Amino acid sequence: MYDIEKIRGDFPILNRKINGQPLSYLDNGASAQKPQVVIDAITRAYSDEYSNVHRGLHYLSNLMTEKYENTRQIVQRFLSAEHEDEIILTSGTTEGINLVSYAWAANMLKAGDEILVSVLEHHANIVPWHFLRERLGIVIKWVDCDQNGALDPQAVIDAMSPKTKLVAITQMSNVTGTKVDVKTICHAAREQGIATLVDGSQGAVHGPVDVQEIGCDFYPITGHKLYGPSGSGAIYIRAERQSEMRPFIGGGDMIDTVSKEGITYAKPPLKFEAGTPGIVSTIGMGVALDYLMNIGMDKIAAHEAEIGQYAAMKLNALDWLHIQGQAHNKGAIFSFTMDGAHAHDISTVLDKKGVAVRAGSHCAMPLMQHFSISASCRASFGMYNTHAEVDRLVSALELCHDFFA
């Protein structure tokens, strides 16, 4: 059983009203709301338990260190990683991908080497590679999606060449909801000795993940989209790749010894975790992941698939609404435009009805260019959304169309 009312009751913000209307929060692709159990854990950590980690022998330091490191174990289970030390705790996916860029790619790649990406990527999986293009002469090679927003894994495989050193691909588009067959891509890349990074920012939210089955080398996630705090995240880095990496940031906690003459590094994962981390945010992320796993990621995926099918039926019936991306088996994310109304205008009208959606380029300008648009609205559904909220979205869109028509 998937008790949607009980789950909604776990999120206090869902009880509030916006402009006198019940809140229909459909901006989960940007950031998800937080259950009370996460809010309580954060409050308790700051009010009753706080201390720095790894550096003290007193009770509070030991307590926070235990909770902090427990999150690493939780992430290991959540991603089905083989080893706990393959989990590096970060501030989110953006830091995780930059870690790979600076600590691995800048160390292993040279001018003329290729990094293969798709047009579906979020800027977080584009900009760090442009840094390498600017500084080292790395070549970024692009693979387009089709007119429905689908990405053919064979097209990615065919684009691989002897110069390809890294394939950096999203598991799920944050704009269209397109699901990518990353397993097929990663296994093909490994056969050719090519490293793989799978952006799990969206994919990890909407269903079970097994990084060993996927076969990737790097898999970053971000806590705030997983119903946890902002400023939290993690990245899975396969043990073999860690040996090819140099530290990203230097400071406390990532060293073994420091002298006037030189330094030696701590073993991974601490080697890549310099300074005082986001202790409480990380603990909150662990609580959020436990919350998700207790419900069951397969059950969450089934609920969202059903909501997505209902939303697709209702939205496709609006013949004046232009939906970008209609790939088969897409997730419950819908980007759309409307003739005669800018995305910002649509979002403003929807907000008056308590419907929260995103408007803009969604940090995916190459994909906007691919669809020949500058901006769109995006309704992205999560574990707590309902059929009634789909109906409110449709009703608000009809009002918006009538107004601008």
N, C-alpha and C positions, 0 to 999 in steps of 0.2 A: 504494500500500500504506500502511496505517496500522499501524505497528509498536507496538502497545500495550505490549508488554513492554519495548521500548527506551525508550519515553516514561516508563513507570513507573520505569525505572532511573535516569532523570534527576532524580528527586525522592527524596532520601535519607530523608526522614521516612516514606515509605511502607514502608520496611523494618522499622520498629519494631513492637513489640507493645504493646497496651493491655490490662491485666488478664489477661495471658497469652494474649491472642487477637491474630491479625493485625489491624492497623489497617485499618478500612474507613472512609475519610474521606468523609463525605457531607454536609459542611457548607460546600460551596463557595460557596453563595449568600451566606454571611457573609464568608468570606475564603478564598482559594485557597492551596494550598501552593506552595513556591518551588523551582524547578529549581536544580541545582547551578551552572549557568552564572550565574544571578543571584546566588547566595550568593558565588561566587568573585569576581564583579565588585564586590560591596560590600566584601568583604575586601580586595581589591587597592586599591580607591579609598582606604580608610582607612589601609592599611599602607604603601602605596608612592606614592600619587599626590595625597593630599589638599591642597587649598588653597581659598581663596575664589575665586569666579568674577567676571568682568567688571571687576575692579578692580586687577589686577596685570599687570605686564609680564614677570614672571619665568616660568621654564619651567613650574613646577607650576600656577601660576594659568592660564597659557595652555592647558595640557593639560586641566585640569578644565573650563575654559570651553568648550573644543572639545567635550568629551564631553557636557557639560550641554546645549549648544545642539544637538548632534547628536540628542538625545532629541526636541527640538521637530520636527526633520525626520522622525524615525521616526514620531511621532504623526501628522504630516501625511500620511504614506504610509498609516498604519494606518487613518485615517479618510477617506482620499481627499479631503482638503481642497484647495482650489485654491491657497492661499497659505500659506507657512510662518508669516507674521505673524498668521494667523488662529488660531494655537494659543497659548493662554495656559497656562503651567505652574502647577499648583496643588498643594495637599496632598490633593486628592481631589474627588469629586463634590459633597460637602457645601459645600466652599469655593467650588467652581465655581458652584453654584446661588445661594449667598449673594452672590457677585460680581455675578451678573445682577440680583439683587434690589436691592442697594445702588447699584451703578454704573449700571444701566440703568433698571430699573422705578421706583425712587424718584426718578429724574431725569425720567422721561417720563410717569408716570401721575399722576392726581389722584383726589380723592375721588369715588366713584361708578363709576370705571372697573372693569372686570371682568377677573379672571384665571380662566381655565377650566382645571379639573383633573379627573382621574378618581378614582374610589374605589380604584383599584389602586395609588395612589402610595405610595412610601416617605415617611417623615416628612421626609426631606431635601428632598422636592419638595412639602411642605405647609407646614412651620413657617415658612420665610422669607416665604411669602405671608401667613401670619397676622400676622407682624411688620408688614407693610404695611397689613393690615386694621386692626390696632390703632393704628398711628401716622399713617396717611394716609387711612383710610376706604375703602380698596380693597375691592371685593366679590369674594369667592371663590365661584365657581359650579361646582357638582359635576355630574359625569356618572356614572351607575351602570353597572356591568357586569351581565350577565344571570346567571341562576342557575347557569350553567356557568363563570362567571368570565370570559367573553368580553366584549370591549369593541367594540361596533359603531362603526366610524369615522363612519358617517352620524349616529349619535346625538351624537357630538362636534361634527360640522359643524352639525347642526340647533341645537345649543345656542349657537352663535356668534351674537353680536348686534352692533349698532353700538357698544355699550359695551365689547365684548371687545377688549382690547389685547394680551393674551398668552394663548396656549394652552401649558400646561406638562404634558407627558404622558410616561409611561414607555414605553420600547420593549418592555420585557418585565417582567412582574411578578415581584418577588423572592419572592412568597408562593405563587402558583399556577403560575408559568411561562407565563402567558398572553402571547402575542405580539400586539402591537398594530400595526395598519396605519398606522404613523406617516407614511408617504409620502403617502397619500391625505389625511390630516388636514392635514399641513403645506402641501401644494399648494393645498388649499381655503382655508386660512387666508391664504396669501400673496395669493391672488386678492382677498381682502377687506382687505388691508393690515394683517393681524394678525400680530404676531411669534409665533414658536414656539420652545419649548425642549423638547428630547427628552432625557429622562434615559437615558443609555446605560450606566448602571452594570452592568446585567445583559445588555442586548442586545449590547454590544460584546464581551462575553466569549464568546458562543456562536455567532458567525458573522461574515462579512464586513460591513463598514459603509462606506457611501459617503454622506457628509453632503451632497454636492452633489445626488445622486439623491434623497435624502430631502427636501431642500429646506428644512431647518430653519435657524433663525438661531443657536441655541445648542445645543451637544451636549457635556455633561460626561461624563468617564470617571474611574474610580478605579483606581489601580495595583494595590492589594492584591488585588482580585478578578481581575485580569488576570495572576496568577502573579508579580506584582512586589512590591516592598516596601510596607509601610504608610506613610502620610504622603506618598504620591505620587499625582499625577493630572494631568489637563489638561482644558481646555474649548475646544472650537471655537466661535469667535465670528465670524460672517460680517462681512467688512470694513465693509459698510454700517452695521451695528449698532454697531461700535466707535466710529464718529464721533458716536454719540448718547450715549456713556457718559462719565461722569466717573470719576476714580480711586476705588478702593475703600479702599485703605490707603495712607497717606503715609509716606515715609521715603527711605532710600537707594535708588538704582538706578532709581527711577521718575520721576526729575526730570532736566531738561536743565540748568536754572540755578536757583540759590537766592540770594536777596539779602535784605537787611533789608526791602525794600519789597515783594517778591513772589517768585513762582516761575514757571517754565515747565516743562511736562511733557515727558518723553521720548515718543517715538513708540511706538505699540503694536508688539510685545506688552509691552515693558518698562514701559509706562505703568501696567500692571495687576499688576506683579510687584515690590512694594516689599520692601526688606530682603534679608538673606541667605536664600536659598531652601533647601529640602530638597535640597541638591546631590546627595548620594550616593543618596538614595532616588529622585530623579528619574533619575539615570543607571541605577540598577537597573531602573526601569520601562522605560527604553528597551531594555535588554538583554532583558527579559521579552517586550516586543512583538516584537522581532526574532526571538526564539525561537518565538513563536507564528506569525509570518508565514513563517518558514522551514519549519515543518511544514505550514502552509496552513490558514487559517481555514475554508475550505470543507470540508476533510477533518475538521477538529475538529467542525464542525457535523454532518457526516454520522455520525461516530462517536457523538456525543451523542444524535442523533436515534434511532439504532438502540438505544442503551442505554435511552433514554427509552421507546421502544415496548416493550421487554422488561420494564422496571420497571412500566409501566402494566398490562401483561397479568398480571404476578404479583401486584401490589397489588390490582387490581380483583377478583381471584379470592378475596380475603379479605372475605367478605360482612359481617364485623363491623367492618371498617375504613371510616371515613368520610373520603373524600378531598374536599378543598375545591378546586374548580376543575377542570373536565374539558373545557376549551375545545379545539376542533379545532386541531391543529398546535401544541399547547403545547410548551414547552421541558421539559427533563428536571429539573423541580422539582416535588416532590410534598409538599403539606401535608395532614396527616391528624389525625384524632382517633379515640378509641376509647371506647366506653361503659364507665364504671366506673373509668377511669384518667385522671388529669390528665396533660397534656402533659409536665410535668416528671418525673412518675413513669415514663412511657414512655421518655423520653430516658435516665433513670438506668439502667433495665433494659437498654436497648440498649447503653449504654456498657460494661456488664459483659461484653458480648460483643464489645467492640472496635469497635462501630458508632457513629460520631460523627454525630449529627444536631443540629439546632437545635430549641429549645423556647421558646415565648413568643408575643409578638404580632408579632415580626419587623419592628418599627418600621413597622407598617402598621395602626394601630388602627381607622381608618375602615373598612378592608376586613374586619377581625375583626368589627366591628359589623354590617357588611353580611351576613356569614355567621352572625350571631347566636351567636358563640363568643367566649370571652375569650382563648384561647390554642390553639395547635396545635403539633404536631411537623412539622418540615420536613426532608426528605431532598433534597439538591440535588447533582446529579451534574456532574462536570467531565471534562476531556480525558483523565484517567488512570484513570477508574473502569471497572469490568469487570462482566461478567455474574455472576461469582462473588460480587462485593460486593452485587449485588442479591439474590442467594440468601441471603447472610448477613443482610441486612436483613430479609427475609421470615421467615427462621428465628427471628431475635430477636423479631420482632413476634408470631409464633405463641407463643413462650415467654411473652412479656409478656401476651398475651391469656389464656393458660391460667392464669397466676398471678392476674390480677385477676378473672377470671371465677369 
